[in-house]
């Protein structure tokens, strides 16, 4: 009879932050592995734990990965541009697109 070796699951970044055991039912474990602790910290500081979970529960399971990536991107933009966040970056890119389109019309 072989000895069963218990599988030890490494706590995700969210559970590690809360100092609790990460189990199979953890909503954030798939997206915030321990290696993505910086991403989790950014999302946590911008949205908070309860809002992050509320956002995830409001979308279909199939859309959760994209939602998490969007939250990570938005939190990263806020970190890089604390005064203007992602809206100013999007507006700046929009102006650059318009400028490039006008240049192409001239050529």
N, C-alpha and C positions, 0 to 999 in steps of 0.2 A: 504494500500500500504506500503510495507516494504521499509525502507530506505536502499539504496545500500551502503554498506561499501566499500570504495576503498581499494584495496589490495596494501599494501605498500611493494615493493620489496626492500630487503636490498641490498645495492650496493656490487658487487663482489670486490675482492681484487684489481683487475686491475683498475676498475672504481674509487674505493676509492683512490688508489694511484694517479690517474690522476685528482682527485677531480671533477669528472663529474657524471651525473646521469646515473645509470645503467638501460637499457631498455631491452625489450624482444629480441632485435636483437644483444645483446652483445655476441660476439664470445667466450669470456673467462668466462662468468658467470657460466656455468655448471661445469667447472673444477677448477675454482679458487673462490670458495665461500669465504665469508668474513673470515671464520674460517681458511682458508688456506693461509692467508696473508704471512706467512713465506715462503711457497713454491713459491708463486708468486714473492716475493722479490728476492729470489735466482735465479729464472729463468730470471727475469728482469735484474738483475745485470750481468748475464752471456751473455744473448742473446739480451737484449734490446726489447722494445715493438714492433718496426716495424719488426725485424727479427722473433720474436715469431709469430706475425700475418702472416707473409709471409710463415713461415714453416707450419702453420695450414691451410692456404689457398691452399698449394701445395699438401695436402693429401685429400683423400676422407673423407666424413663426418663420415663414419663408423670407420675410423682409427684415428680420432682426439683424442679420450680418451686415446688410447695407445700412441699416439704421445706426448700428454701432460705429461703422466706419465713418458715417456722416458726423456723428457726435465727436469722434476722435479728430476729424478734420476741423470741425468748428472750434473745438477746444484748442487745437494747435494754432489756428489762425488768431484766436484771442490771445494766446501766449505770445505769438510773434508781433501782433499789432494790437496792443492792449487798449488803445484809444478808439480804434475804428473797426476792429474785428473783420469778419469775412465780407461784410457788405461793402466796405471801402475797397477791398481787394477785387471783388466782383465788378464794382463800378469802374475801377481803374482798368481792368482787363476789357470791359465793354468799350471804354474810350479808345483803347489801343486797337481793338477790332475795327471800330468805326474809322479810325485814322488810316489803318491799313487798307480798308475797303476803298476809301477815297483816293489813296495813292494808286491803287490798282485801276480805278476808273480813269485816272489821268494817263496811265501807261497804255 
